[in-house]
């Protein structure tokens, strides 16, 4: 005889990856592997919290690690959320253009916490825009 189903299914525990020492370029791959293990071994999807409160002197290596973690999380079908980001790290993220991508709260349905849309890159046509051509216009 099978055991009855529990009334309240277990809630997924929050996945937290802690950066509590200086990050080197050699550690970035190991951090991505740790993120992969966290996501693989937990029930339910959702953003992984990356606690950066222990990062005392943020530099571009920390920014690279966070960008790679974000990419890894995206490939695994979840996002990341930063916790404990100090002013120096936030300024560095803003300087690199990653502040909104890494610190914005996840929007429902968007694993990376980004809103749909945005500005097009230089010389790229915006999505959904069709160029009109008049008969007799010379070819460009």
Secondary structure, 3 states (H helix, E strand, C coil): CCCCCCCCCCCCCCCEEECCCCCCHHHHHHHHHHHHHHHHCCCCCCCEEEECCCCCCCCHHHHHHHHHHHHHHHHCCCCEEEECCCHHHHHHHHHHCCHHHHHCCCCCCCCCCCCCCCCCCCCCCCCCCCCCCCCCCCCC
